[in-house]
Amino acid sequence: MMNSITLPARCDRAAAEAVWPELVAALGSGAIRIDGSAVEHVGQAVLQLLVSARRSGDGAHITPSPALEDAARLTGLTAELFEESEL
């Protein structure tokens, strides 16, 4: 079973600090599913956290909201965050 983490609507630095321990705990047990479908605002700290989650362990599948997709596009992180990697 895949671990699941749900991001809050406002993903600022405080949200990154709150989600970090949950993410670290989940990393050791397979791929992570990150539900970002409710995100309305996302800051750089959470984008960095998501990139780290994708690159760590077995990776992460992120379900984005339109705001999260926009932030990824503006920062050039669309492929890094949302495209499935080839095995």
C-alpha positions in Angstrom: 0.0 0.0 0.0 1.3 3.4 -0.9 1.7 6.0 1.8 -0.4 9.1 1.2 0.2 12.7 2.3 -2.3 15.5 1.7 -1.1 19.1 1.2 -3.0 22.0 2.7 -4.5 24.8 0.6 -1.7 27.2 1.6 1.7 25.6 1.1 4.0 28.1 2.6 7.2 27.7 4.6 5.2 26.7 7.8 3.3 24.1 5.8 6.7 22.7 4.5 7.9 22.4 8.1 4.7 20.7 9.1 4.7 18.2 6.2 8.5 17.4 6.4 8.4 14.9 9.3 5.5 13.1 7.8 7.3 12.9 4.5 10.5 11.6 6.0 8.6 8.9 7.9 6.9 7.8 4.7 10.1 7.6 2.6 11.3 4.4 4.1 8.3 2.4 3.1 8.0 2.6 -0.7 6.6 5.2 -3.1 4.5 8.1 -1.7 1.3 9.5 -3.1 1.1 13.3 -2.5 -2.4 14.8 -2.9 -1.9 18.4 -3.9 -5.4 18.8 -5.4 -6.5 21.4 -2.8 -3.4 23.6 -3.1 -4.3 27.2 -3.8 -0.9 28.9 -2.9 2.5 27.2 -3.1 5.8 28.7 -2.1 9.4 27.8 -2.9 9.9 25.8 0.3 7.1 23.4 -0.6 8.3 23.1 -4.2 11.8 22.2 -3.0 10.2 19.6 -0.6 8.2 18.1 -3.5 11.3 17.8 -5.7 13.2 16.2 -2.8 10.3 13.7 -2.4 10.4 12.8 -6.1 14.1 12.2 -6.0 14.2 10.3 -2.7 13.6 6.6 -2.0 11.1 5.1 -4.3 9.8 8.5 -5.4 6.5 10.2 -5.1 3.4 10.6 -7.3 2.0 14.1 -7.0 -1.6 14.9 -7.8 -1.6 18.7 -8.6 -4.1 21.4 -8.4 -4.2 24.1 -11.1 -2.2 26.4 -8.7 0.4 23.8 -8.2 0.7 23.1 -11.9 1.0 26.9 -12.5 3.8 27.2 -9.9 5.6 24.2 -11.5 5.3 25.7 -14.9 6.6 29.1 -13.8 9.6 27.6 -12.1 10.4 25.1 -14.8 9.6 22.1 -12.6 6.7 20.5 -14.5 8.7 17.5 -15.7 10.5 17.2 -12.4 7.4 17.1 -10.4 4.7 15.4 -12.5 6.1 13.2 -15.3 6.4 9.6 -14.6 10.0 8.4 -14.9 10.9 5.5 -17.1 12.3 2.5 -15.3 
